Amino acid sequence: MQITRTTIPITVDKSHITTLGERLYAESIELIRELVNNAYDADATEVKVTIQPDLIKVEDDGAGMDWEGLRQYFNIGSPEKVRHSQSPVYHRDRIGQFGIGKFASLAACERFEVETQKDSFAARVIFDKKSWEQSSETSGWELPVEIIDPDKQRGNGTTVILTKLTRAFDIETVRQKILESVPIQAKNFSVHVNGRRVVLAKVPGHRIPFLEGTEFGPVHGEVVIVPVSQADANEMGLQVRVKGVMVKREYFGIQSWGKEGARLRGEVNADFLPVTSDRSGFRTDAPEYAAFVSAVSRVMEEVRKQLGRLAGKSETQKVKRALKEAIDRMQQALGKHPDFVEAGLLPLGEESAAVGEPGIIQAKKEASVDEEESAEETPAENLPEDENRVADGHEESDTELTKPKAVVKRLTPNAVIRKISVGDLLVSCCLDYFGEDGPECFTQGQIIYINRDHPLYKRESKHKANHTMYLARLLSQEIALMKSPPDPRAAFQRQSELLREAFAD
């Protein structure tokens, strides 16, 4: 059998170049990112971006290009940046890889010019979309080049000018895209848009820096827990950066954390991640990506713990402020109604630290209501096992009646305790969590307990003024009952008078 061998050429239609540029990126604004990042790769120290209704210009003071550099620039898929992955002057990790980013310009314009200068060489290349598509195959794939006189005053660098725009660009949106997708924090590098420098604003909040190792390289960055007032679900998540450029925002499960997740933002850097050709995502089936996700997941576990602690701390501060104001108002009211309590007000006690361990509170003696004992706090581990409980008030034997009943309340680390003088007693007010089905408030011995789990507390504590009034109402209620009233109506009257004096202003 005779075999005849020949060849067949691989051809690409010229229109594919423009189609590639138009469809390569999801947003035409990506073209500005690509042009600025090209300047970064070329060791530019300053990039000036000008946005006008009919023109976009990106000018840099980088190394510029000679004739060979221009050939590489228009070589689609050139491996030049892969072979030389660091820039020669500032040793920057070069961002570009595929050599097709420049054609993203065609998604927003019909013509772009590239003017470059390197030492004694200067040239201008013009790419006109319509001329390119209408030219015959005999004219080949060449672009017109103009060799021009170098401008010593201008110096080395490259300027790209886009005209015949088919898209409109908002200046602030351009600035935001540059903030997200350009390494503007790099040394010796700045970007200006219409004369105004692009600067990354510092996000206020609790900062959590991290560094995790993987077999492919380090994963590092910072998570910021912003104040509740700045929580924004549209801003939450971590910007995943490769070589200083944000590829996309990832959530790592925080979208399921409820409203607290909206307080998280930050960035994570992993230069080893494999990026898709349009730089809008990652090859998620790659082992590098799996190692990355595993490392960040460990970080987010710790972040969630710290978020919980901060949320509890912030809420506790709000509770302390509201309780202090309510107690101050009650103290003011009690000063005007000494007849409601036992003789002589004691000085106001200082704030007490939260109690995280079980404590014991001695019950009142049966002999006299007027002879209540001072509260004692004793570690629960010092109690017999059968006493480490909440007394239920039942009588089991004659022996039990001869000794005080132990009343134990297990307080959480977020319990808030303050003291208030009621007659000759120093009464403690404790706000803690006792379950949604627990009582709204109750008094045992010389401690007034207020339940932060109660539905009414949750509703009223959302607003500062309501919060203070609510606490004052409960305090006045319990205080009105301390000096045994002759009937419920008298207790209500005492409470009403105390509240009126407390909020007289």
Protein Blocks (a to p, Z undefined) as FASTA:
>chain_A
ZZddddddddddfklmmmmmmmmpmbfklmmmmmmmmmmmnopabdcddddfkbccdddf
bebpafklmmmmmmghiaklmmmmccfklopacfbfnlpmmmmmmmmpcbdcddddehjb
ccdddddfklmmmpcfklojadcdddddddfknopadddddehiabdcdfklmmmmmmmm
ccfkbghiacdeehiacdddddeddddddddddfkbccddddddddfklgcfklgccddd
eehiafbdcekhpmmnojmlmmggcddddfkbccdfkopaccfkbmklmmmmmmmmmmmm
mmmmmmmmmmmmmmmmmmmmmmmmmmmmmmmmmmmmmmlpcehiadddddddddfbdcdd
ddddfkbmklcccdddddfklpcfklmccdehiafbfklmmpccdddddddfkbccdddd
ehjbccddddddebjkbcfbdcehjaccddfkbmklmmmmmpmklmmmmmmmmmmmmmmm
mmccfbfklmmmmmmmmmmmmmmZZ
